[in-house]
Amino acid sequence: MEKNREGLFSHHALSDKERKNLTILELIRKEGRISRADISKVTDINIVSISNYVKKFMDENIVVETGPDVSSGGRRAELVELNTKGAYAIGIDVGAAKLRAAMIDISLKPVAKAESERPAGSADELVTALKKLVADLCGKAGVEKGAVKAMGVGVAVNDWALRDAINKVGIGTYIGSDAACAAYGEKKLNADADVEDLLYMYSDSGCGIVVSGDIYFGAGGTAGEIELYHEYRTKEESIFARDAQYLRPWGSGICITETAKAEIEKGVGTTMVALAKGKMENISLDVVIQAAIGRDEIASYIVENAGKNLGVRIAYLVNLFNPEMVVVGGGIEKAGELVLGPIRDAVKKFAFREQAEMVKIIPSALGADAVSLGAASLAVREVFLKA
């Protein structure tokens, strides 16, 4: 049955035209400046077709000519490059508490960032907040709204119902899972993650998947996502989930904050209380990690245990996808080797030897901006596909 893909990032099999659009524009992006003849040589697409594609890209204001190439003789070929001064994309991370936004030019270079608290009210209030963020970004970057070619939005699976509301922002908008956006952002903007097959482990809400150099969304656009909370309908479901504990959903931050609060309520001595200024509501992932880095025994145990649990899940996914790399993000990567060490140990123990020896596990380079920058990069991908 045909799925309703309106408003979602493209996750269908690409047409021949879409593949060529993406191939040509990605080549121009990577090279910076390149001639039509060289595009033809690299892509193995005939020069007449390349000239027609480039003309259309220029008509869409995505590509511009930059003058002749250096030549030792004969007619010098005109070079083309992406129009980084006239085409932009915006990405927004719709988090549980915050909205983070980023603007990039069409070459994927970040140009502005903004953030705000997420409204606690209706979907219409969220749309108003998103419109304000767009205006803030345009103001900071000195960019006319009309130059923004597309907007990408990363949401958690339990926010999927916001899809219709978010499409009212007023720019061509595409929505996808936050983990998938983050995975694509790391693939495109993290120099250490330029591999063909990659998993991004978004610590509390699933993983993003890059296969053969491109994002994988699955049939419905939510591949890799997990629900943060789930109410089981029967006792049998609850028992099954308990027995499959390493694959069922966690709470926020892999239960790190919940575990920390439970330990503090027991009266256990820990520096987390002082770091939180004595207020339980101030206990957060960052507080626990800060205490662990300071060698607090309880915090260190919580972080280590979270790393082991996350590592078991990663081992399962490594066996399934056999990626070259796993990028760990979502905030827990701030603990460095305190969490990455236990993750690597668990992968080594539970993944098949060949896969475990092949995979490299690294922390996110984009940090809290991974989703917004990834969503913006995916918006550029949509511009390329539809050029």
C-alpha positions as CSV (number, residue, x, y, z in Angstrom):
1,M,0.0,0.0,0.0
2,E,1.3,3.5,-0.9
3,K,2.5,5.5,2.1
4,N,1.7,9.1,2.6
5,R,5.1,10.7,2.2
6,E,4.0,14.4,2.0
7,G,6.1,16.6,4.2
8,L,8.6,13.8,5.0
9,F,12.3,13.7,3.9
10,S,12.5,11.5,0.7
11,H,12.8,7.9,1.6
12,H,11.7,6.3,-1.6
13,A,13.8,4.7,-4.3
14,L,15.3,7.6,-6.3
15,S,14.3,8.2,-9.9
16,D,17.1,8.4,-12.6
17,K,16.7,12.2,-12.6
18,E,16.9,12.5,-8.8
19,R,20.0,10.3,-8.7
20,K,21.7,12.4,-11.4
21,N,20.7,15.7,-9.7
22,L,22.2,14.4,-6.4
23,T,25.3,13.0,-8.0
24,I,26.1,16.2,-10.0
25,L,25.3,18.7,-7.2
26,E,27.2,16.7,-4.6
27,L,30.2,16.6,-6.9
28,I,30.1,20.4,-7.4
29,R,29.7,20.8,-3.6
30,K,32.7,18.6,-2.9
31,E,34.9,20.1,-5.6
32,G,34.0,23.8,-4.9
33,R,34.6,24.8,-8.5
34,I,34.5,22.4,-11.5
35,S,34.0,22.5,-15.3
36,R,31.1,20.8,-17.1
37,A,33.7,18.6,-18.9
38,D,35.2,17.4,-15.6
39,I,31.7,16.7,-14.2
40,S,31.0,14.6,-17.3
41,K,34.3,12.7,-16.8
42,V,33.7,11.9,-13.2
43,T,30.0,11.0,-13.4
44,D,30.2,9.3,-16.8
45,I,27.2,11.4,-18.0
46,N,27.5,12.8,-21.5
47,I,28.5,16.5,-21.8
48,V,25.3,17.5,-23.5
49,S,23.2,16.2,-20.6
50,I,25.6,17.8,-18.0
51,S,25.2,21.1,-19.8
52,N,21.4,20.8,-19.6
53,Y,21.4,19.9,-15.9
54,V,23.8,22.7,-15.1
55,K,21.6,25.2,-17.0
56,K,18.5,24.1,-15.0
57,F,20.5,24.4,-11.8
58,M,21.5,28.0,-12.8
59,D,17.9,28.8,-13.6
60,E,17.0,27.7,-10.1
61,N,19.7,29.9,-8.6
62,I,21.5,26.9,-7.1
63,V,24.6,27.0,-9.3
64,V,26.5,30.0,-10.7
65,E,29.4,30.4,-13.2
66,T,32.6,31.7,-11.7
67,G,34.8,32.4,-14.8
68,P,37.2,30.4,-16.9
69,D,39.5,27.7,-15.8
70,V,43.3,28.1,-16.0
71,S,44.5,26.7,-19.3
72,S,47.7,26.3,-21.1
73,G,46.1,26.7,-24.5
74,G,42.8,26.6,-26.4
75,R,39.4,27.7,-25.2
76,R,39.2,27.8,-21.4
77,A,36.3,26.0,-19.9
78,E,33.8,27.9,-17.7
79,L,33.8,26.8,-14.1
80,V,30.6,26.4,-12.0
81,E,30.1,26.3,-8.3
82,L,27.2,26.3,-5.8
83,N,25.5,29.6,-5.2
84,T,26.5,30.0,-1.5
85,K,25.4,33.6,-1.4
86,G,21.9,33.0,-2.7
87,A,20.7,29.6,-1.5
88,Y,20.3,28.5,2.1
89,A,18.6,25.8,4.2
90,I,17.3,25.8,7.8
91,G,17.3,22.8,10.3
92,I,15.3,22.7,13.5
93,D,15.6,20.2,16.3
94,V,12.2,19.9,18.1
95,G,13.4,18.6,21.5
96,A,11.4,17.8,24.6
97,A,12.3,21.1,26.3
98,K,14.2,23.2,23.7
99,L,14.0,24.2,20.0
100,R,17.5,24.4,18.4
101,A,17.8,25.9,14.9
102,A,20.7,26.2,12.4
103,M,21.1,27.9,9.0
104,I,23.6,26.6,6.5
105,D,24.4,27.7,3.0
106,I,23.9,25.3,0.1
107,S,27.5,24.0,0.5
108,L,26.5,22.9,4.0
109,K,28.6,25.6,5.7
110,P,26.9,26.7,9.0
111,V,26.1,30.5,9.0
112,A,23.8,31.1,12.0
113,K,22.3,29.3,15.1
114,A,19.4,30.1,17.4
115,E,17.4,28.4,20.1
116,S,14.4,28.9,22.4
117,E,12.3,27.1,24.9
118,R,9.8,24.8,23.5
119,P,6.2,26.1,24.1
120,A,4.2,23.8,26.4
121,G,0.9,24.7,24.8
122,S,-0.8,23.8,21.5
123,A,0.7,22.9,18.1
124,D,-0.2,26.4,16.9
125,E,2.1,27.9,19.6
126,L,4.9,25.6,18.4
127,V,4.4,26.9,14.8
128,T,4.6,30.5,16.1
129,A,7.9,29.6,17.9
130,L,9.3,28.0,14.8
131,K,8.4,31.0,12.7
132,K,10.2,33.3,15.2
133,L,13.3,31.1,15.1
134,V,13.3,31.3,11.3
135,A,13.1,35.1,11.5
136,D,15.9,35.2,14.1
137,L,18.2,33.1,11.9
138,C,17.5,35.2,8.8
139,G,18.2,38.3,10.9
140,K,21.5,37.0,12.3
141,A,22.7,35.8,8.9
142,G,21.4,38.9,7.0
143,V,19.6,36.5,4.6
144,E,16.2,37.2,3.0
145,K,13.6,34.6,3.8
146,G,13.1,34.0,0.0
147,A,16.7,32.7,-0.2
148,V,15.9,29.9,2.1
149,K,15.2,27.0,-0.3
150,A,14.0,24.4,2.3
151,M,13.7,23.6,6.0
152,G,14.3,20.3,7.7
153,V,12.8,19.4,11.1
154,G,14.0,16.6,13.3
155,V,11.4,15.2,15.8
156,A,11.2,12.3,18.2
157,V,8.8,9.5,17.2
158,N,6.3,10.5,19.8
159,D,6.1,14.0,18.2
160,W,5.3,12.5,14.7
161,A,1.7,13.9,15.1
162,L,3.1,17.4,14.8
163,R,3.9,16.8,11.1
164,D,0.8,18.6,9.8
165,A,1.3,21.6,12.1
166,I,5.0,22.1,11.3
167,N,4.2,22.2,7.6
168,K,2.4,25.5,8.2
169,V,5.7,27.4,9.0
170,G,5.7,28.8,5.5
171,I,8.9,27.4,3.9
172,G,9.1,24.1,2.0
173,T,9.4,21.8,5.0
174,Y,10.5,18.2,5.5
175,I,10.3,16.2,8.6
176,G,12.3,13.2,9.8
177,S,13.4,11.4,13.0
178,D,15.9,13.3,15.1
179,A,18.3,10.4,15.2
180,A,18.3,10.1,11.4
181,C,18.9,13.8,11.1
182,A,21.8,13.6,13.5
183,A,23.3,10.6,11.6
184,Y,23.2,12.6,8.3
185,G,24.7,15.6,10.0
186,E,27.7,13.6,11.3
187,K,28.2,11.9,8.0
188,K,28.3,15.3,6.1
189,L,29.9,17.6,8.6
190,N,32.1,15.4,10.8
191,A,35.4,14.9,9.0
192,D,36.1,11.8,11.1
193,A,32.8,10.2,10.1
194,D,33.2,10.3,6.3
195,V,32.5,6.6,5.8
196,E,30.0,4.7,3.7
197,D,28.2,2.8,6.5
198,L,27.5,4.5,9.8
199,L,25.2,4.3,12.8
200,Y,24.5,7.3,15.0
201,M,23.4,6.2,18.5
202,Y,21.2,8.9,19.9
203,S,21.5,7.8,23.5
204,D,17.9,8.1,24.6
205,S,15.8,7.8,21.4
206,G,17.2,5.3,19.0
207,C,19.7,5.4,16.1
208,G,20.2,6.9,12.7
209,I,21.4,4.7,9.9
210,V,23.7,5.6,6.9
211,V,24.0,2.9,4.3
212,S,26.2,3.1,1.2
213,G,26.8,6.8,1.9
214,D,23.1,7.9,2.1
215,I,20.6,8.1,4.9
216,Y,18.3,5.1,5.4
217,F,14.8,6.0,6.6
218,G,13.0,2.7,6.1
219,A,9.5,2.2,4.7
220,G,7.7,4.7,6.9
221,G,10.5,7.2,7.5
222,T,11.2,6.1,11.2
223,A,13.8,3.4,10.9
224,G,15.9,3.2,14.0
225,E,13.5,5.1,16.2
226,I,12.3,3.8,19.6
227,E,9.6,5.2,21.9
228,L,10.8,6.7,25.1
229,Y,8.0,5.3,27.1
230,H,5.6,2.5,26.4
231,E,2.5,1.4,28.3
232,Y,2.1,-2.4,27.9
233,R,-1.4,-3.7,27.3
234,T,-1.0,-7.1,28.9
235,K,1.1,-8.8,31.5
236,E,2.6,-11.0,28.8
237,E,3.9,-7.9,27.0
238,S,5.4,-6.6,30.2
239,I,7.2,-9.9,30.9
240,F,8.5,-10.1,27.3
241,A,9.8,-6.5,27.6
242,R,11.5,-7.3,30.9
243,D,13.2,-10.4,29.4
244,A,14.3,-8.4,26.4
245,Q,15.5,-5.5,28.6
246,Y,18.4,-4.5,26.4
247,L,16.1,-3.9,23.4
248,R,13.2,-2.1,25.0
249,P,12.9,1.7,25.3
250,W,14.7,3.6,28.0
251,G,13.7,6.8,29.7
252,S,15.4,10.1,28.9
253,G,19.2,9.9,29.0
254,I,19.3,6.1,29.3
255,C,17.7,6.5,32.7
256,I,20.9,8.2,34.0
257,T,19.0,11.1,35.7
258,E,16.3,8.8,37.0
259,T,18.9,6.4,38.5
260,A,20.8,9.3,40.0
261,K,17.7,10.7,41.7
262,A,16.8,7.3,43.1
263,E,20.3,6.9,44.6
264,I,20.1,10.4,46.1
265,E,16.7,9.6,47.6
266,K,18.3,6.7,49.4
267,G,20.5,9.2,51.2
268,V,23.7,8.1,49.5
269,G,26.5,10.6,49.8
270,T,27.4,12.1,46.4
271,T,28.7,15.4,45.0
272,M,25.8,15.4,42.6
273,V,23.7,17.1,45.4
274,A,26.1,20.0,45.7
275,L,26.4,20.3,41.9
276,A,22.6,20.5,41.7
277,K,22.5,23.2,44.5
278,G,20.6,20.8,46.7
279,K,17.6,20.7,44.4
280,M,16.4,17.4,43.0
281,E,14.9,19.1,39.9
282,N,18.4,20.3,39.0
283,I,19.7,16.7,38.7
284,S,20.4,16.3,35.0
285,L,22.5,14.3,32.6
286,D,25.1,17.1,32.6
287,V,25.2,17.1,36.4
288,V,25.8,13.3,36.6
289,I,28.5,13.5,34.0
290,Q,30.2,16.4,35.7
291,A,30.2,14.4,39.0
292,A,31.5,11.3,37.3
293,I,34.4,13.3,35.7
294,G,35.1,14.5,39.2
295,R,35.4,10.9,40.3
296,D,32.2,10.7,42.3
297,E,31.8,7.0,43.0
298,I,28.0,6.9,42.6
299,A,27.9,9.0,39.4
300,S,30.8,7.0,37.9
301,Y,28.9,3.8,38.5
302,I,25.8,5.2,36.9
303,V,27.6,6.4,33.8
304,E,29.6,3.2,33.5
305,N,26.5,1.1,33.8
306,A,24.7,3.2,31.2
307,G,27.7,2.7,28.9
308,K,27.5,-1.1,29.3
309,N,23.7,-1.1,28.6
310,L,24.1,1.1,25.6
311,G,27.0,-1.0,24.4
312,V,24.8,-4.2,24.4
313,R,22.3,-2.5,22.2
314,I,25.1,-1.2,19.9
315,A,26.5,-4.7,19.7
316,Y,23.1,-6.0,18.5
317,L,23.0,-3.3,15.8
318,V,26.6,-3.9,14.8
319,N,25.8,-7.5,14.2
320,L,22.8,-6.5,12.2
321,F,24.2,-3.7,10.0
322,N,28.0,-4.4,10.2
323,P,28.9,-0.6,10.0
324,E,32.3,0.9,9.7
325,M,31.6,3.3,12.4
326,V,29.2,4.1,15.3
327,V,28.9,7.7,16.5
328,V,27.6,8.1,20.0
329,G,25.7,11.3,20.7
330,G,22.6,12.7,22.5
331,G,24.7,14.2,25.4
332,I,26.1,11.1,26.9
333,E,29.3,11.4,24.8
334,K,30.3,14.3,27.1
335,A,31.5,11.7,29.6
336,G,34.2,10.7,27.2
337,E,36.0,7.4,27.9
338,L,34.0,7.0,31.1
339,V,31.1,5.9,28.8
340,L,32.9,5.1,25.6
341,G,35.2,2.6,27.3
342,P,32.3,0.5,28.7
343,I,30.5,0.8,25.3
344,R,33.5,-0.6,23.4
345,D,34.0,-3.4,26.0
346,A,30.4,-4.4,25.6
347,V,30.6,-4.4,21.8
348,K,33.8,-6.5,21.9
349,K,32.0,-8.9,24.2
350,F,28.6,-9.3,22.5
351,A,29.2,-8.5,18.8
352,F,30.6,-11.1,16.4
353,R,34.4,-10.9,16.4
354,E,34.8,-9.7,12.8
355,Q,32.2,-7.0,13.1
356,A,33.6,-5.9,16.5
357,E,37.1,-5.6,15.2
358,M,36.0,-3.7,12.1
359,V,33.8,-1.0,13.8
360,K,35.1,2.2,15.1
361,I,33.2,3.9,18.0
362,I,33.6,7.7,18.3
363,P,31.8,10.5,20.1
364,S,29.7,13.0,18.2
365,A,31.5,16.0,16.8
366,L,28.4,18.1,16.4
367,G,27.1,17.7,20.0
368,A,23.8,19.4,20.7
369,D,23.7,20.8,17.2
370,A,23.7,17.4,15.5
371,V,20.0,17.2,14.8
372,S,19.5,20.8,13.6
373,L,22.6,20.7,11.4
374,G,21.6,17.3,10.1
375,A,18.1,18.4,9.4
376,A,19.4,21.4,7.5
377,S,21.8,19.2,5.5
378,L,18.9,16.9,4.6
379,A,16.9,19.9,3.5
380,V,19.8,20.7,1.1
381,R,19.6,17.1,-0.1
382,E,15.9,17.7,-0.9
383,V,16.8,20.8,-2.9
384,F,19.4,18.8,-4.8
385,L,16.9,16.0,-5.5
386,K,14.2,18.3,-6.7
387,A,16.4,20.7,-8.7
